Amino acid sequence: MVATFQRVIAEGAEADIAELSAGTKGILCGISVQLLGTEGNSQERMLFHVYVVRDNEIIEIERFDDRDSAAHAAGVA
């Protein structure tokens, strides 16, 4: 997943962290990605990940298509 994200950024996409919230089951991260399309068009897309941390290390990263599902999985109210 990280390698894919690095490849997309290397191809000219831009990304910003739009949300970072600690929940009872993990950390919710919302990423706003501006993808460069053909003919100079661009498209903005939100990606949501939940990071599960144990002993100060990320042990699992799960991707979600929507914020509500990610927030529920992370235990964010």
MMTF fields as JSON, N, C-alpha, C and O atoms, coordinates in Angstrom:
{
  "mmtfVersion": "1.0.0",
  "mmtfProducer": "UNKNOWN",
  "numBonds": 307,
  "numAtoms": 308,
  "numGroups": 77,
  "numChains": 1,
  "numModels": 1,
  "chainsPerModel": [1],
  "groupsPerChain": [77],
  "chainIdList": ["A"],
  "bondAtomList": [4, 2, 8, 6, 12, 10, 16, 14, 20, 18, 24, 22, 28, 26, 32, 30, 36, 34, 40, 38, 44, 42, 48, 46, 52, 50, 56, 54, 60, 58, 64, 62, 68, 66, 72, 70, 76, 74, 80, 78, 84, 82, 88, 86, 92, 90, 96, 94, 100, 98, 104, 102, 108, 106, 112, 110, 116, 114, 120, 118, 124, 122, 128, 126, 132, 130, 136, 134, 140, 138, 144, 142, 148, 146, 152, 150, 156, 154, 160, 158, 164, 162, 168, 166, 172, 170, 176, 174, 180, 178, 184, 182, 188, 186, 192, 190, 196, 194, 200, 198, 204, 202, 208, 206, 212, 210, 216, 214, 220, 218, 224, 222, 228, 226, 232, 230, 236, 234, 240, 238, 244, 242, 248, 246, 252, 250, 256, 254, 260, 258, 264, 262, 268, 266, 272, 270, 276, 274, 280, 278, 284, 282, 288, 286, 292, 290, 296, 294, 300, 298, 304, 302],
  "bondOrderList": [1, 1, 1, 1, 1, 1, 1, 1, 1, 1, 1, 1, 1, 1, 1, 1, 1, 1, 1, 1, 1, 1, 1, 1, 1, 1, 1, 1, 1, 1, 1, 1, 1, 1, 1, 1, 1, 1, 1, 1, 1, 1, 1, 1, 1, 1, 1, 1, 1, 1, 1, 1, 1, 1, 1, 1, 1, 1, 1, 1, 1, 1, 1, 1, 1, 1, 1, 1, 1, 1, 1, 1, 1, 1, 1, 1],
  "groupList": [{"groupName": "MET", "atomNameList": ["N", "CA", "C", "O"], "elementList": ["N", "C", "C", "O"], "formalChargeList": [0, 0, 0, 0], "bondAtomList": [1, 0, 2, 1, 3, 2], "bondOrderList": [1, 1, 2], "singleLetterCode": "M", "chemCompType": "L-PEPTIDE LINKING"}, {"groupName": "VAL", "atomNameList": ["N", "CA", "C", "O"], "elementList": ["N", "C", "C", "O"], "formalChargeList": [0, 0, 0, 0], "bondAtomList": [1, 0, 2, 1, 3, 2], "bondOrderList": [1, 1, 2], "singleLetterCode": "V", "chemCompType": "L-PEPTIDE LINKING"}, {"groupName": "ALA", "atomNameList": ["N", "CA", "C", "O"], "elementList": ["N", "C", "C", "O"], "formalChargeList": [0, 0, 0, 0], "bondAtomList": [1, 0, 2, 1, 3, 2], "bondOrderList": [1, 1, 2], "singleLetterCode": "A", "chemCompType": "L-PEPTIDE LINKING"}, {"groupName": "THR", "atomNameList": ["N", "CA", "C", "O"], "elementList": ["N", "C", "C", "O"], "formalChargeList": [0, 0, 0, 0], "bondAtomList": [1, 0, 2, 1, 3, 2], "bondOrderList": [1, 1, 2], "singleLetterCode": "T", "chemCompType": "L-PEPTIDE LINKING"}, {"groupName": "PHE", "atomNameList": ["N", "CA", "C", "O"], "elementList": ["N", "C", "C", "O"], "formalChargeList": [0, 0, 0, 0], "bondAtomList": [1, 0, 2, 1, 3, 2], "bondOrderList": [1, 1, 2], "singleLetterCode": "F", "chemCompType": "L-PEPTIDE LINKING"}, {"groupName": "GLN", "atomNameList": ["N", "CA", "C", "O"], "elementList": ["N", "C", "C", "O"], "formalChargeList": [0, 0, 0, 0], "bondAtomList": [1, 0, 2, 1, 3, 2], "bondOrderList": [1, 1, 2], "singleLetterCode": "Q", "chemCompType": "L-PEPTIDE LINKING"}, {"groupName": "ARG", "atomNameList": ["N", "CA", "C", "O"], "elementList": ["N", "C", "C", "O"], "formalChargeList": [0, 0, 0, 0], "bondAtomList": [1, 0, 2, 1, 3, 2], "bondOrderList": [1, 1, 2], "singleLetterCode": "R", "chemCompType": "L-PEPTIDE LINKING"}, {"groupName": "ILE", "atomNameList": ["N", "CA", "C", "O"], "elementList": ["N", "C", "C", "O"], "formalChargeList": [0, 0, 0, 0], "bondAtomList": [1, 0, 2, 1, 3, 2], "bondOrderList": [1, 1, 2], "singleLetterCode": "I", "chemCompType": "L-PEPTIDE LINKING"}, {"groupName": "GLU", "atomNameList": ["N", "CA", "C", "O"], "elementList": ["N", "C", "C", "O"], "formalChargeList": [0, 0, 0, 0], "bondAtomList": [1, 0, 2, 1, 3, 2], "bondOrderList": [1, 1, 2], "singleLetterCode": "E", "chemCompType": "L-PEPTIDE LINKING"}, {"groupName": "GLY", "atomNameList": ["N", "CA", "C", "O"], "elementList": ["N", "C", "C", "O"], "formalChargeList": [0, 0, 0, 0], "bondAtomList": [1, 0, 2, 1, 3, 2], "bondOrderList": [1, 1, 2], "singleLetterCode": "G", "chemCompType": "PEPTIDE LINKING"}, {"groupName": "ASP", "atomNameList": ["N", "CA", "C", "O"], "elementList": ["N", "C", "C", "O"], "formalChargeList": [0, 0, 0, 0], "bondAtomList": [1, 0, 2, 1, 3, 2], "bondOrderList": [1, 1, 2], "singleLetterCode": "D", "chemCompType": "L-PEPTIDE LINKING"}, {"groupName": "LEU", "atomNameList": ["N", "CA", "C", "O"], "elementList": ["N", "C", "C", "O"], "formalChargeList": [0, 0, 0, 0], "bondAtomList": [1, 0, 2, 1, 3, 2], "bondOrderList": [1, 1, 2], "singleLetterCode": "L", "chemCompType": "L-PEPTIDE LINKING"}, {"groupName": "SER", "atomNameList": ["N", "CA", "C", "O"], "elementList": ["N", "C", "C", "O"], "formalChargeList": [0, 0, 0, 0], "bondAtomList": [1, 0, 2, 1, 3, 2], "bondOrderList": [1, 1, 2], "singleLetterCode": "S", "chemCompType": "L-PEPTIDE LINKING"}, {"groupName": "LYS", "atomNameList": ["N", "CA", "C", "O"], "elementList": ["N", "C", "C", "O"], "formalChargeList": [0, 0, 0, 0], "bondAtomList": [1, 0, 2, 1, 3, 2], "bondOrderList": [1, 1, 2], "singleLetterCode": "K", "chemCompType": "L-PEPTIDE LINKING"}, {"groupName": "CYS", "atomNameList": ["N", "CA", "C", "O"], "elementList": ["N", "C", "C", "O"], "formalChargeList": [0, 0, 0, 0], "bondAtomList": [1, 0, 2, 1, 3, 2], "bondOrderList": [1, 1, 2], "singleLetterCode": "C", "chemCompType": "L-PEPTIDE LINKING"}, {"groupName": "ASN", "atomNameList": ["N", "CA", "C", "O"], "elementList": ["N", "C", "C", "O"], "formalChargeList": [0, 0, 0, 0], "bondAtomList": [1, 0, 2, 1, 3, 2], "bondOrderList": [1, 1, 2], "singleLetterCode": "N", "chemCompType": "L-PEPTIDE LINKING"}, {"groupName": "HIS", "atomNameList": ["N", "CA", "C", "O"], "elementList": ["N", "C", "C", "O"], "formalChargeList": [0, 0, 0, 0], "bondAtomList": [1, 0, 2, 1, 3, 2], "bondOrderList": [1, 1, 2], "singleLetterCode": "H", "chemCompType": "L-PEPTIDE LINKING"}, {"groupName": "TYR", "atomNameList": ["N", "CA", "C", "O"], "elementList": ["N", "C", "C", "O"], "formalChargeList": [0, 0, 0, 0], "bondAtomList": [1, 0, 2, 1, 3, 2], "bondOrderList": [1, 1, 2], "singleLetterCode": "Y", "chemCompType": "L-PEPTIDE LINKING"}],
  "groupTypeList": [0, 1, 2, 3, 4, 5, 6, 1, 7, 2, 8, 9, 2, 8, 2, 10, 7, 2, 8, 11, 12, 2, 9, 3, 13, 9, 7, 11, 14, 9, 7, 12, 1, 5, 11, 11, 9, 3, 8, 9, 15, 12, 5, 8, 6, 0, 11, 4, 16, 1, 17, 1, 1, 6, 10, 15, 8, 7, 7, 8, 7, 8, 6, 4, 10, 10, 6, 10, 12, 2, 2, 16, 2, 2, 9, 1, 2],
  "groupIdList": [1, 2, 3, 4, 5, 6, 7, 8, 9, 10, 11, 12, 13, 14, 15, 16, 17, 18, 19, 20, 21, 22, 23, 24, 25, 26, 27, 28, 29, 30, 31, 32, 33, 34, 35, 36, 37, 38, 39, 40, 41, 42, 43, 44, 45, 46, 47, 48, 49, 50, 51, 52, 53, 54, 55, 56, 57, 58, 59, 60, 61, 62, 63, 64, 65, 66, 67, 68, 69, 70, 71, 72, 73, 74, 75, 76, 77],
  "secStructList": [7, 2, 2, 2, 2, 2, 2, 2, 2, 2, 6, 6, 7, 3, 3, 3, 3, 3, 3, 3, 3, 3, 7, 1, 1, 7, 3, 3, 3, 3, 3, 3, 3, 3, 3, 3, 7, 4, 4, 4, 7, 3, 3, 3, 3, 3, 3, 3, 3, 3, 3, 3, 3, 3, 6, 6, 3, 3, 3, 3, 3, 3, 3, 3, 1, 1, 2, 2, 2, 2, 2, 2, 2, 2, 6, 7, 7],
  "xCoordList": [0.823, 0.0, 0.867, 0.594, 1.908, 2.773, 3.518, 3.674, 3.981, 4.687, 3.775, 4.213, 2.519, 1.559, 1.359, 1.338, 1.211, 1.012, 2.231, 2.082, 3.428, 4.65, 4.721, 5.168, 4.289, 4.298, 3.353, 3.702, 2.156, 1.169, 1.711, 1.541, 2.351, 2.939, 4.063, 4.184, 4.88, 5.977, 5.456, 6.148, 4.244, 3.646, 2.987, 2.384, 3.098, 2.612, 1.37, 0.9, 0.828, -0.333, 0.124, 1.286, -0.801, -0.523, -1.443, -2.579, -0.956, -1.764, -1.543, -0.449, -2.61, -2.56, -3.348, -4.352, -2.889, -3.641, -4.775, -4.542, -6.005, -7.18, -7.726, -8.391, -7.439, -7.943, -7.019, -6.523, -6.794, -6.023, -6.657, -6.553, -7.323, -8.065, -7.744, -7.8, -7.407, -7.148, -8.459, -9.231, -8.708, -9.9, -9.53, -8.359, -10.517, -10.284, -9.702, -9.176, -9.792, -9.301, -8.187, -7.571, -7.918, -6.891, -6.876, -7.582, -6.068, -5.935, -6.551, -6.174, -7.493, -8.141, -7.339, -7.03, -7.008, -6.291, -7.075, -7.3, -7.494, -8.168, -7.178, -6.586, -6.991, -6.003, -6.716, -7.433, -6.515, -7.056, -6.006, -4.894, -6.371, -5.429, -5.932, -7.084, -5.076, -5.375, -4.649, -3.424, -5.418, -4.858, -4.82, -5.771, -3.725, -3.611, -4.153, -3.702, -5.119, -5.708, -5.086, -4.129, -5.629, -5.157, -5.619, -6.604, -4.92, -5.255, -5.243, -5.944, -4.452, -4.319, -5.454, -5.445, -6.435, -7.542, -7.055, -6.157, -7.648, -7.31, -8.59, -9.672, -8.44, -9.584, -9.174, -8.111, -10.026, -9.738, -10.479, -11.627, -9.799, -10.382, -9.946, -8.809, -10.852, -10.52, -10.246, -11.007, -9.158, -8.813, -8.827, -8.46, -9.249, -9.305, -8.569, -8.802, -7.677, -6.937, -7.138, -7.333, -7.086, -7.053, -5.755, -5.459, -4.99, -3.721, -3.921, -4.382, -3.575, -3.617, -2.195, -1.268, -2.028, -0.702, -0.578, -1.466, 0.523, 0.866, 2.329, 3.181, 2.621, 4.004, 4.683, 5.839, 3.961, 4.462, 4.851, 5.645, 4.305, 4.554, 3.239, 2.322, 3.148, 1.965, 2.04, 2.996, 1.019, 1.019, 0.018, 0.047, -0.87, -1.876, -2.348, -2.518, -2.559, -3.142, -4.308, -4.152, -5.472, -6.65, -7.223, -7.359, -7.554, -8.104, -9.623, -10.19, -10.278, -11.737, -12.142, -11.415, -13.307, -13.807, -14.568, -14.803, -14.953, -15.712, -15.312, -14.83, -15.524, -15.112, -15.881, -15.29, -17.186, -18.0, -17.496, -17.385, -17.19, -16.667, -15.321, -15.064, -14.459, -13.134, -13.242, -12.556, -14.101, -14.288, -14.801, -14.354, -15.731, -16.274, -15.174, -15.052, -14.369, -13.286, -12.229, -11.637, -11.987, -10.99, -11.537, -10.771, -12.849, -13.455, -13.489, -13.39, -13.633, -13.733, -15.208, -15.995, -15.579, -16.987, -17.41, -18.563],
  "yCoordList": [-1.186, 0.0, 1.25, 2.184, 1.29, 2.453, 2.634, 3.762, 1.541, 1.615, 2.177, 2.984, 1.761, 2.273, 3.76, 4.515, 4.194, 5.606, 6.417, 7.502, 5.907, 6.604, 6.716, 7.74, 5.684, 5.703, 6.78, 7.528, 6.858, 7.86, 9.27, 10.142, 9.503, 10.809, 11.108, 12.236, 10.106, 10.288, 10.641, 11.306, 10.201, 10.494, 11.875, 12.242, 12.637, 14.004, 14.275, 15.412, 13.278, 13.511, 14.279, 14.21, 14.998, 15.718, 15.184, 14.801, 15.159, 14.638, 15.469, 15.971, 15.596, 16.286, 15.466, 14.84, 15.475, 14.832, 15.774, 16.89, 15.317, 16.137, 15.886, 16.744, 14.695, 14.345, 13.321, 12.422, 13.461, 12.491, 12.441, 13.391, 11.31, 11.19, 9.87, 8.813, 9.934, 8.726, 8.199, 8.943, 6.916, 6.268, 5.188, 5.017, 4.472, 3.418, 2.142, 1.293, 1.999, 0.795, 1.078, 0.142, 2.336, 2.673, 4.157, 4.939, 4.536, 5.93, 6.088, 5.39, 7.004, 7.301, 8.377, 9.422, 8.108, 9.077, 9.303, 8.37, 10.548, 10.933, 11.681, 12.669, 11.216, 11.792, 12.342, 11.615, 13.608, 14.24, 14.123, 14.636, 13.443, 13.204, 13.898, 13.721, 14.678, 15.333, 14.538, 14.595, 13.79, 12.951, 13.713, 14.413, 13.576, 14.213, 13.267, 12.128, 13.741, 12.934, 13.223, 13.989, 12.614, 12.879, 14.263, 14.785, 14.845, 16.161, 17.266, 18.267, 17.094, 18.123, 18.22, 19.103, 17.335, 17.342, 16.781, 15.94, 17.248, 16.693, 16.296, 16.812, 15.384, 14.854, 14.725, 14.19, 15.219, 15.095, 13.886, 13.619, 13.17, 11.971, 11.87, 12.196, 11.419, 11.193, 9.713, 8.857, 9.426, 8.06, 8.006, 8.972, 6.882, 6.726, 5.457, 4.386, 5.594, 4.455, 4.419, 5.449, 3.215, 3.039, 2.325, 1.262, 2.918, 2.349, 1.746, 2.424, 0.48, -0.174, -0.165, -0.632, 0.371, 0.558, -0.273, -0.259, -0.991, -1.743, -1.475, -1.525, -1.195, -0.936, 0.117, -0.043, 1.18, 2.312, 1.952, 2.662, 0.86, 0.478, 0.195, -0.375, 0.591, 0.274, -1.203, -1.657, -1.95, -3.387, -3.758, -4.867, -2.82, -3.096, -1.78, -0.787, -1.784, -0.647, -1.189, -2.118, -0.6, -1.039, 0.158, 1.245, -0.044, 1.018, 0.921, -0.171, 2.09, 2.161, 3.132, 4.075, 2.891, 3.739, 4.958, 5.904, 4.94, 6.072, 6.34, 5.453, 7.576, 7.99, 7.263, 6.866, 7.085, 6.445, 5.049, 4.698, 4.255, 2.901, 2.946, 2.174, 3.852, 3.977, 4.441, 3.917, 5.418, 5.929, 4.828, 4.706, 4.039, 2.921, 1.918, 1.47, 1.563, 0.59, 1.12, 0.344, 2.431, 3.021, 3.306, 3.58, 3.244, 3.577, 5.076, 5.531, 5.84, 7.302, 7.667, 7.23, 8.466, 8.861, 9.833, 10.265],
  "zCoordList": [0.0, 0.0, 0.0, -0.754, 0.831, 0.897, -0.423, -0.889, -1.031, -2.315, -3.399, -4.218, -3.411, -4.395, -4.199, -5.171, -2.954, -2.654, -3.086, -3.647, -2.832, -3.24, -4.761, -5.279, -5.484, -6.948, -7.469, -8.382, -6.887, -7.317, -7.083, -7.934, -5.958, -5.655, -6.651, -7.127, -6.966, -7.924, -9.315, -10.085, -9.64, -10.941, -10.981, -11.989, -9.899, -9.911, -9.088, -9.054, -8.431, -7.571, -6.328, -5.928, -5.742, -4.497, -3.419, -3.698, -2.188, -1.086, 0.167, 0.425, 0.932, 2.224, 3.235, 2.896, 4.459, 5.533, 5.904, 6.369, 5.696, 5.969, 7.369, 7.949, 7.908, 9.244, 9.86, 9.18, 11.148, 11.916, 13.297, 14.074, 13.6, 14.856, 15.533, 14.906, 16.817, 17.591, 18.148, 18.753, 17.94, 18.465, 19.459, 19.798, 19.918, 20.903, 20.283, 21.002, 18.952, 18.282, 17.28, 16.771, 16.99, 16.017, 15.72, 16.357, 14.75, 14.347, 12.962, 12.02, 12.85, 11.572, 10.857, 11.428, 9.6, 8.78, 7.502, 6.732, 7.275, 6.034, 5.164, 5.601, 3.927, 3.031, 1.794, 1.107, 1.526, 0.332, -0.771, -0.639, -1.859, -2.956, -4.207, -4.605, -4.818, -6.092, -7.169, -7.274, -7.974, -9.027, -10.335, -10.683, -11.055, -12.357, -13.407, -13.522, -14.171, -15.22, -16.567, -16.676, -17.57, -18.926, -19.353, -18.829, -20.285, -20.831, -19.777, -19.923, -18.716, -17.695, -16.704, -15.847, -16.796, -15.834, -14.507, -14.47, -13.43, -12.124, -11.403, -11.683, -10.488, -9.743, -8.281, -7.967, -7.398, -5.967, -5.414, -5.767, -4.547, -3.952, -2.503, -2.163, -1.653, -0.246, -0.036, -0.486, 0.65, 1.04, 2.564, 3.232, 3.097, 4.55, 4.945, 4.385, 5.919, 6.454, 7.963, 8.61, 8.5, 9.946, 10.275, 9.729, 11.167, 11.614, 13.0, 13.918, 13.145, 14.449, 14.988, 14.326, 16.195, 16.781, 18.05, 18.902, 18.166, 19.38, 19.704, 18.816, 20.945, 21.376, 20.489, 20.096, 20.186, 19.396, 17.963, 17.346, 17.425, 16.042, 15.338, 15.929, 14.083, 13.279, 12.931, 12.303, 13.347, 13.054, 11.971, 11.436, 11.653, 10.631, 10.029, 10.736, 8.7, 7.994, 7.182, 6.39, 7.391, 6.642, 5.888, 6.45, 4.624, 3.781, 3.75, 3.728, 3.75, 3.687, 2.592, 2.282, 2.011, 0.933, 1.446, 0.695, 2.719, 3.25, 4.704, 5.409, 5.126, 6.455, 7.554, 8.558, 7.379, 8.42, 8.76, 9.935, 7.744, 7.982, 8.675, 9.599, 8.229, 8.841, 10.295, 11.172, 10.541, 11.905, 12.828, 13.969, 12.335, 13.138, 13.457, 14.597, 12.451, 12.66, 13.629, 14.38, 13.619, 14.501, 15.89, 16.813, 16.047, 17.337, 17.59, 18.729, 16.504, 16.606, 16.662, 15.823, 17.65, 17.806, 16.76, 16.748]
}
